Amino acid sequence: NTIGPELNKIVGRKAASAAGFAYSPGMKKLGDEGYVWTPENLDKWIADPKAMLPDSPMSQLFQGIPDAQERANIIAYLQTQ
C-alpha cells in the first residue's frame, strides 16, 4: 500500500476501499459514488486511466495499455488473487 493499493481481491471491490492507502480525491469520489472494480471497469481503467480520472496521479504515471488481449490477461490474473 505504498505505491498503490493492494490489488488482491480487487475484482468486485468498491473503488478507494483498500485500508492503508492515501487515495486521490478523484478516486475517493468514485468510491463514495459506489464505483466497483468489475472486470469491465478494470478494463476501462487499464486501457486509459486518464479518460476516467484526468487529474489522478496514477493517470499521470501510467498511460494505459491499448492491447485488449493484454488487458484481458491482466484482469484474468487479478481475478485469481
C-alpha positions as CSV (number, residue, x, y, z in Angstrom):
1,N,0.0,0.0,0.0
2,T,2.8,2.4,-0.7
3,I,3.0,2.9,-4.4
4,G,-0.6,1.7,-5.0
5,P,-3.3,0.0,-3.1
6,E,-3.4,-3.8,-2.6
7,L,-4.7,-5.4,-5.7
8,N,-5.6,-8.8,-4.2
9,K,-9.4,-9.2,-4.3
10,I,-9.8,-6.0,-6.3
11,V,-12.3,-7.6,-8.7
12,G,-15.7,-6.8,-7.1
13,R,-14.3,-4.3,-4.6
14,K,-15.5,-0.8,-4.3
15,A,-13.0,1.8,-5.5
16,A,-10.8,3.5,-3.0
17,S,-11.7,1.0,-0.3
18,A,-8.3,-0.7,0.5
19,A,-7.3,0.2,4.0
20,G,-4.0,2.0,4.5
21,F,-3.7,3.7,1.1
22,A,-4.0,7.5,0.5
23,Y,-6.3,7.7,-2.5
24,S,-6.5,10.8,-4.7
25,P,-9.6,13.0,-4.3
26,G,-11.0,11.7,-7.7
27,M,-10.6,8.1,-6.7
28,K,-12.2,8.8,-3.3
29,K,-15.1,10.4,-5.1
30,L,-15.6,7.3,-7.3
31,G,-15.6,5.1,-4.2
32,D,-18.1,7.4,-2.5
33,E,-20.3,7.1,-5.5
34,G,-20.2,3.3,-5.2
35,Y,-18.0,2.6,-8.2
36,V,-17.0,-1.1,-8.2
37,W,-14.0,-2.7,-9.9
38,T,-15.8,-5.1,-12.2
39,P,-13.8,-6.7,-15.0
40,E,-15.4,-4.2,-17.4
41,N,-14.5,-1.2,-15.2
42,L,-10.9,-2.5,-14.7
43,D,-10.6,-2.9,-18.5
44,K,-11.6,0.8,-18.9
45,W,-9.1,1.9,-16.2
46,I,-6.2,-0.2,-17.6
47,A,-6.9,0.9,-21.1
48,D,-6.9,4.7,-20.4
49,P,-6.8,5.8,-16.7
50,K,-6.6,9.5,-17.9
51,A,-10.0,9.2,-19.5
52,M,-11.6,8.2,-16.2
53,L,-9.7,10.5,-13.8
54,P,-7.7,13.1,-15.7
55,D,-6.2,14.6,-12.5
56,S,-5.3,11.3,-10.8
57,P,-1.6,10.8,-10.1
58,M,-1.9,7.3,-11.5
59,S,-3.1,8.6,-14.8
60,Q,0.0,10.8,-15.0
61,L,2.3,7.9,-14.4
62,F,0.6,5.2,-16.3
63,Q,-0.6,5.9,-19.8
64,G,-2.7,2.7,-20.2
65,I,-2.4,-0.5,-22.2
66,P,-4.1,-0.3,-25.6
67,D,-3.9,-4.0,-26.3
68,A,-7.2,-5.7,-25.4
69,Q,-5.8,-9.2,-25.0
70,E,-3.1,-7.9,-22.7
71,R,-5.7,-6.1,-20.6
72,A,-7.8,-9.3,-20.5
73,N,-4.8,-11.3,-19.4
74,I,-4.1,-8.8,-16.5
75,I,-7.8,-8.9,-15.4
76,A,-7.9,-12.7,-15.6
77,Y,-4.8,-12.8,-13.4
78,L,-6.3,-10.3,-10.9
79,Q,-9.4,-12.5,-10.6
80,T,-7.2,-15.3,-9.3
81,Q,-5.8,-13.2,-6.5
